[in-house]
Amino acid sequence: MKKPKPDRFTRTLAKSEVEEETRTSLLAPSPNPATNLLIADIVVRGAASLFRQKIERRVAKASYRDDDEAEKLLDGKTLITTLGLYGASKLATRSPLGLGIVATGLVAKTLYDRGKARQRRKRERRKLLTRD
């Protein structure tokens, strides 16, 4: 038994489907969607990493006002610190609850640091007053 030959409409439709599948967009360098996703992921992660490093350097230099101290702070990160920051960022980006936990921890750390700085200033004032 012979297969029926497709009519002109079916051939045109099939041809347009093949053209759509093989056509690449200007935003998509590859016809394979997985490759395009991989390329986009690498570009976004690289740009985010460069942006993060620039921001870290500016914040450290603004906080210390001494380039040597800022460089020591940036270069002195341990593996545990890096993993902790990575874990906190993942927790904060995965859910609203995680964001709340991380934000609460950051607020608590900020308040703790400010309290310690205030205590240090009071101690220094007392030392200056008792010296005179």
Secondary structure by P-SEA (a helix, b strand, c coil): cccccccaaaaaaaaaaaaaaaccccccccccaaaaaaaaaaaaaaaaaaaaaaaaaaaaaaacccaaaaaaaaacccaaaaaaaaaaaaaaaccaaaaaaaaaaaaaaaaaaaaaaaaaaaaaaaaaaaac
